[in-house]
Amino acid sequence: MGTIVAENSIVEVSRIATALVDQLPDDTFVLPQPQVYGLELDWLIVAPAGLYHLDVRDWEGEVRAHGAEPWTVLSSAGFSQKVDSPLKRLASVKGALNAFLTDEAAGQSLPLIGLLAFDGPVPDIAGLHAEIAPMSLDDAIGRMADPSGATPGLETAEERQALAQGFLDRKLALRQRASRPFVLSVGGGVRARLSARTIEQLLRLLDRHPRAGVRHLLDGSLEHWLEQEGAHHLAIVVRESLGRLAADGRAALEAFMTGSGYVGLPRSRVRPSQLNMGYVTPNDGVRKALQVQRSRGRGYVHGEAGSPDSWVRVEPTRFSGNCRFTVTIDPGSLPAGQDSKSSIVVASDVGGATHTVPLTVYVRPTPTPLVSRFIRPAMGLMAGALLGGLSGLALARALGNQGLAPGMEVVALLGAMLLWGLMGAVRGAEQPAAWPTLYALGRWTLRVLGWAAVMIAIVFSLLGLTDALIPTASKATQVLAHWQPILAGLVALAVAPGTLDDIAQARAMKQGATIELGQRLRRRAVRAAVSIAVVLGLVLAVWQLRPVYVSTRTSPSAAGVEARAEGVWEAFEAKLSSYIDGLYVRAREETKPGRVNQIDKLLGWIGVKR
């Protein structure tokens, strides 16, 4: 028994409808007079073998075919009648069905079979070749009911039913022109009115002007237009999106667009890809940042974030657009002396990618006062003295090799050891409670070496720039000749700013300001890199351009240009002096002491005495 697919499942009772329902199998779907791509069809049957358009006629007598032109029907009584051509009708039907399938079932190729059937005797048709085969209604139903030759995409009853329902619900297809345009009001005080004639144009406008789209979504004008134009499936998506996300209009608009099936899902990315909360004690509070952003492509990311473990808190739990989460842990609920692992799950509301970010924290027991106050400073003192001895030894050898400050090698060695040892002891006293000593010493050493690299780059860049700009009035060349002791000395002195910087960052981390600390570190690194790059660029530019500058200044053409420039300046200076003399004389004549004093100050400022 065939299945009727019609609005409210109501169809006019007729012999044709009864025959189709009674004789077709259950998994064959019949659409009576559906409107497809603006064209009203006769009977559309979705069968396993393909799509059948059934054109039923009631002609009696002799029929003469004339191709796409109107055909002639001669009745037995001798009356002649012009009727529309079934071939032309079939061509229009195939064009509408192909256009619909291109929009709504892209990439799917389905056979389109036209049948010319007669509810009674089949008349003789003169002039008809193999374009279409006339047959009785029963023969046409038998052909459509043939179970052999199922087409890919129509093998199952569910696929056939979905396609049949799509013909009913999607009276306005993706690129089909609507009967009236949708007008989108864009702008604030000065509004522009943009129109869309197709669903494709509408989605493009909404993607380009989301604020205006949200306004039309919330006031119901978008749903009303879709319903009136026959895009019932999209009107349903609008209602569902508002029902789920009424509090967030932008997210509701994105849910509508992705739910339409015509646009791609937004792609998102989460940074960092993993979170290492570092070493903490049960009493520490640590916060870190996690960012979700839309990657390349269209769309608007929104969804929720959380963790499966109660000792991890993520705020906010929902996001709409690019968002930064604050991840906080509660180490007091974790076992001390071992590592704990968890994860952050960032899921999209519109079916996009779900990101899982691994999280690791190292919980260490709180050290005793003896360890914090005595053992760690002592270990810092010894490590600092050892490292200072190495840097002091390098400085002493450089001084000896260069013949500078004879007898100061021992002073340089002991001074570096004392400075580094003192800084190491201070660093040990300020060491965060959860940090292992070797880990803290490694961070401190790397920080000091980083400061040494920055100081070396700045000092040698400035010396090189000075030597390149003013080679005759500077001793930068002699200073650069002793680069080895300068290099060793900067490494030895870098321990002071490096230690202070490391202590400041450790205190910030102890207070839980990990997010702000990371931002400050990035800003500092960017500024240092930019400053060093600018200085080095100036040095290289001056070094490369200096020969060109010297040769240009000594050329005859440059001398001529310089002479003309001097002449122009002398003429300007004479005019300016004449103008000031006039002001001065008038001020004297008008006996205005204030004006005279102002002119005297101006003359003194530009170096002219009266």
Summary of the structure (lengths in Angstrom):
residues: 610
radius of gyration: 43.4
end to end distance: 118.6
largest distance: 138.3
contacts: 1813
relative contact order: 0.05
helix: 52%
strand: 19%
